[in-house]
Amino acid sequence: MQVLEPAVQGYAWGSATAIPQLLRRPVDGSPVAEAWFGAHSSAPSRLVGASGPPLHHAIADDPVGTLGQDVVSRFGGGLPFLLKLIAAARPLSLQVHPSVELAEDGYAREDAAGVPLDHPHRSYRDRNHKPELVYALSMFEALVGFRAPRRTAEILRGLEHPVARRLHKTIMATPTTAGMQDAFASLVSGATRPTPVEVTAFADELRERVVAGSPSPRTDGAVDRLERAYPGDPGAVTAVLLNPVTLRPGEALFVPAGAVHCYLEGVAVEIMANSDNVLRAGLTSKHVDIPELLRAVDCVAAPPIRIAPEHVYDATDVYYAPVDDFELSVTHVPDDEECRLPGAGPRVLLCLEGQVRLRAESGAELELAPGGASFVPAADGALCATGGGRLVQAAVP
């Protein structure tokens, strides 16, 4: 096992303090949105040692030793998951992640068109899907998936703004998935999207309604927050169509491929399939690709997928997502005894609290302080931990 140095991403929506404090690094006032602990080629972590190679190079040099034969057989020669810290001080983009089929098709089309992998207008950075699970470290606010059509119509009923009346009419004419898809498409597509003036006026009416008495103060508040963060952006209006979600610390949410979502605020651990494919509809200064997003989005109304942990061993909770690429476990290492950790394939461990010593079946040992991370190859076998603290572990089911 080796110490893993994360790749830090300074996106504009990031918190200036949360991730530096978690990683025990100086705060310099710059936004730090994400820290990546993984082997994606666009921002790989590095192994700390004599040579300090990027993790994906170390894996390529010895796929079976690092990943194990089972993982190589199922996923090829790459680490199947990507672990992140995420800290949103303001809302992220309104986005969808593609399925494997769409990712493979989109990647091939952009390659054939000669679009460089690092081009800002490229939508597909790899051929993989990107389902993800969020484990909250603070109160975490999000919008995820579509509401039931009739509940959306209730929220829109009585609003006077032409955009609200048009959405209400569209949904009531077809109170099904098709109606929600038409309503959503009308808000984000170039020919029908509201103008910045219309978006601001729509948000103003909802602000007034909160004071007068609203059927959904939470929804009106989300529109207000998004419009203030991204003035005039039609993505703010889509909040009336989406499910609001609040996670308390220790709660987890699964976002499948195809689910439209927008993270509003909070600090969390994220685990996902090893992909950087993001299709954006708005609320961003980055590339927006409406045609691809509308191909990928699933407009079926469904409640957000909260993942309840399964308690294993004495100190560990495992959050099993309904995908083969990853699972996340959280272990509260007791102060006075050694505890066994789940998993035996390739793993990434991140210490959130305390001082934890890891001991592998191979005999390898490593101590992690808060913010410290480690890559554990399959060849190291089973792990035990001592010392006291809280660990998160990314692994392959």
LINGI-V181912 format. One record per backbone hydrogen bond with DSSP energy under -1.0 kcal/mol. NH is the residue of the N-H (numbers start at 1). CO is the residue of the C=O. If there is no record, write none. Layout:
NH_CO / NH_CO
//
This chain:
2_375 / 4_373 / 5_46 / 7_36 / 9_34 / 14_11 / 15_87 / 21_17 / 22_18 / 23_19 / 25_20 / 32_15 / 33_9 / 34_9 / 35_85 / 36_7 / 37_83 / 43_40 / 45_38 / 46_5 / 47_53 / 48_3 / 55_45 / 58_54 / 59_55 / 60_56 / 61_57 / 66_62 / 67_63 / 68_64 / 72_68 / 73_69 / 74_70 / 75_71 / 76_72 / 82_272 / 83_37 / 84_270 / 85_35 / 86_268 / 87_33 / 88_266 / 89_13 / 90_13 / 92_263 / 94_282 / 95_261 / 96_279 / 103_99 / 104_100 / 105_101 / 106_102 / 107_103 / 108_104 / 109_105 / 110_106 / 111_107 / 112_108 / 113_109 / 114_111 / 115_110 / 119_116 / 122_119 / 132_255 / 133_271 / 134_253 / 135_269 / 136_251 / 137_267 / 138_267 / 140_247 / 141_265 / 142_245 / 143_262 / 144_243 / 145_260 / 147_241 / 152_148 / 153_149 / 154_150 / 155_151 / 156_152 / 157_153 / 159_156 / 165_161 / 166_162 / 167_163 / 168_164 / 169_165 / 170_166 / 171_167 / 172_168 / 173_169 / 174_170 / 176_174 / 180_176 / 181_177 / 182_178 / 183_179 / 184_180 / 185_181 / 186_182 / 188_184 / 189_185 / 193_189 / 199_195 / 200_196 / 201_197 / 202_198 / 203_199 / 204_200 / 205_201 / 206_202 / 207_203 / 208_204 / 209_205 / 210_206 / 211_207 / 212_208 / 213_209 / 220_216 / 221_217 / 222_218 / 223_219 / 224_220 / 225_221 / 226_222 / 227_223 / 228_224 / 229_225 / 230_226 / 233_230 / 236_233 / 237_234 / 239_236 / 240_237 / 241_238 / 243_145 / 245_142 / 247_140 / 250_136 / 251_248 / 253_134 / 254_305 / 255_132 / 258_97 / 259_256 / 261_95 / 262_143 / 264_141 / 265_141 / 266_88 / 268_86 / 269_135 / 270_84 / 271_133 / 272_82 / 273_131 / 274_80 / 275_273 / 279_96 / 281_94 / 289_280 / 293_289 / 294_290 / 295_291 / 296_292 / 297_293 / 298_258 / 302_146 / 306_304 / 307_252 / 310_318 / 312_316 / 316_312 / 317_330 / 318_310 / 319_328 / 323_321 / 327_395 / 328_319 / 329_393 / 330_317 / 331_391 / 332_315 / 333_389 / 339_385 / 341_383 / 347_376 / 348_394 / 349_374 / 350_392 / 351_372 / 352_390 / 353_390 / 355_388 / 356_368 / 357_386 / 358_366 / 359_384 / 360_364 / 361_382 / 362_380 / 363_360 / 366_358 / 368_356 / 371_351 / 372_369 / 374_349 / 375_2 / 376_347 / 378_66 / 379_65 / 380_377 / 381_378 / 384_359 / 385_339 / 386_357 / 389_333 / 390_353 / 391_331 / 392_350 / 393_329 / 394_348 / 395_327
//
